[in-house]
């Protein structure tokens, strides 16, 4: 019985070692591929967040331009850039035209006009992500 077991050990050719190494190589390739995929997905999610930050800065510039009520039919009003390079915004409010407001119970035709304005804003987020937004609005006021 001792000779028989010694003969079996001598007949082994190392196939288990080769199969084990091949499986280890396959698992290593799968692991590296999974890490690359995860890294790319994290980068894509970060870029989406930066673009959303830029869009929110652009919307914020429009809100500030409307909230200050500092617009005129003579010259464009400019909301200048902020000092923060990662979260920056800029807006220009421009007068376009005016249209007469139809007569109503309280006033006659031609007494009031609707003054139409455009606000064009640019927002900048981290990593130079940018978003541009345009919004139009009008103000009802006395005709000149």
Secondary structure, 3 states (H helix, E strand, C coil): CHHHHHHHHHHCCCHHHHHHHHHHHHHHHHHHHHHHHHHHHHHHHHHHHHHHHHHHHHHHHHHHHHHHCCCCCCCCEEECCCCCCCCEEEEEEEEEEEEECCCCCCCCCCCEEEEEEEEEEEEECHHHCEEEEEEEEEEEEECC
